[in-house]
Amino acid sequence: MNATINLENKHFPVLLNELISIISPLYGGTFIDCTFGQGGYSEKILENKKNDIIALDRDKDVLRRTSILQKKYNKRFRFYNLKFSQLDQIKLKNHKIKGIIFDLGYSLNQIKNSQKGLSFHDKGKLNMKMGINNFSANDIISHMDENNLAKVFKVLGDEKYSKKIAREIVKKRKDKIIKTEDLVKIIDNVKKYQKTKIHNSTKVFQALRILVNEEISELINGLVNSFNLIPVGSIIAVVTFHSIEDKIVKFFFKHYSEQRNSSRYLPDNEVSEKCFKLINKKPIFPSANEIKQNPPSRSAKLRYGIKTNDNCDFNEFRQKFKNLTDVENLR
Ligand SMILES: C[S@@+](CC[C@H](N)C(=O)[O-])C[C@H]1O[C@@H](n2cnc3c(N)ncnc32)[C@H](O)[C@@H]1O
């Protein structure tokens, strides 16, 4: 689900107060906003004159908004049209990074832009590209073989009818190019007797969006690159919106905040050092008030960790989610 949609179509940065109260003890330095979007987090942090922001977003459409911040905050604000997996490409000059923040998913502007085709309410050619992509949802639906399509729907969308939906797609695409509205119809036909609380197309669309934007490898590489960029004492904070994202972020912080020993036969001095200190073991959720004001925020979870050690090896982290990245690599 998305961070910033609400019924009145107003932009509400999710968990903003909670995020600010977590990072403000570190104020007086440079923060990296990896998911600039409409700039809600960046602008709030810049309100404090002691702070600088380096912001990233894969979507060029945010440039209108970044130019406003550029004018207002001058040198204190710098923007890169990059994916956060490319964090290692940014020039830090003399900046010592105090914190890196992620607000995953897509923005209100993106979901409202029917050309991006992120919503199952859109009509026309399948797309789902957020920016800097190698392929679109149309490429997947038109060319991926049936088994792989089913795998994508199952693993990235937890779709119970993955095989049937994949079979129908392959049958239908022989006659015509499948557009967004056709895909919704195919899914509705497969699930016709099912009555669930969520829209029939939610899971397949989630799976396609994750695949098209390679969201799993983005997140894993983004987190590891963030860790490598910040000094000990700095913070990484992440807002997630669905269970796959949260599982990855939870493992990253929890596993690496404990002492780990890859083998019980190893002597104690071979136990790895902790990489993070966790102040909150549990995630932080939006308040009832925020959910009332902005209902889609109900699926948001904020997790964060303070870096405690420079020498961390994230191989185990990558291995843990290899089943997901393998599916992203199917095409
Ligand atoms: C939920 S919005 C962020 C909203 C923002 N916190 C605000 O207050 O306006 C997510 C943004 O992250 C961007 N994004 C998603 N995945 C990304 C990635 N891998 N690299 C860079 N930007 C990404 C999207 O393009 C979108 O603009």
The ligand as an ORCA input file, in Angstrom:
! r2SCAN-3c Opt
* xyz 0 1
  C       6.012      6.849     -0.560
  S       6.867      7.924     -1.611
  C       7.821      8.886     -0.536
  C       7.072     10.026      0.062
  C       7.960     10.980      0.823
  N       8.439     10.432      2.067
  C       7.249     12.275      1.114
  O       7.138     12.638      2.289
  O       6.788     12.918      0.188
  C       8.053      6.862     -2.301
  C       8.980      7.501     -3.323
  O      10.111      6.660     -3.418
  C      10.512      6.550     -4.740
  N      11.200      5.259     -4.880
  C      10.664      4.025     -4.803
  N      11.613      3.101     -4.969
  C      12.779      3.767     -5.138
  C      14.131      3.364     -5.366
  N      14.458      2.073     -5.433
  N      15.069      4.302     -5.495
  C      14.749      5.632     -5.433
  N      13.485      6.084     -5.244
  C      12.518      5.156     -5.097
  C       9.236      6.624     -5.540
  O       9.515      7.049     -6.860
  C       8.415      7.608     -4.717
  O       8.569      8.900     -5.212
*
